Amino acid sequence: MRVQGRAGIRAPRPTVWAFLMDPERLAPCLPGSPVIESLGGGRFRAQARVRLGFFSATVVVDVAYADLHEPDDATVRARGTLPGGGVEVNATVVLTDAADGSSAVDWTAEIEVAGMLAAVGPGQIKETAGRMIADVLECARQKLEA
């Protein structure tokens, strides 16, 4: 399933890029207060407790930044495992300059779920995923605009 959205951040594009591409700086904005382990080469592992519908579980997610075109766009690939299921996400992030000097962040994510997680239903997964990504970008906005 596909989810997408847009966020505006009153900060220059290189500043927004640097924040979004730094797992340590981004970690406080990620759901479930994850523990981040750098794997090098634009890769990291996050472990967090997340809630989706009636499910609450610890998820381990391996993330790789790929196809980086600083400070314009990137592809992010994530594969998560949790008891009885898994999730795979391929996302693109595109940053553009707005007329007022702020940055626009357009994102699209293709999400595939397996196992018990698929029982939640695509509508709820799509809504929750979109909300989670929007919340991460809102947190980034607050931090960068402070």
ABEGO torsion letter per residue (X at the ends): XBBBBBBBBBBBAAAAAAAAABAAAAAAABBGGBBBBBAEGGBBBBBBBBBBEABBBBBBBBBBBBGBBOAABBBBBBBBBBBGBBBBBBBBBBBBBBAAGBBBBBBBBBBBBBEAAAAAEAAAAAAAAAAAAAAAAAAAAAAAAX
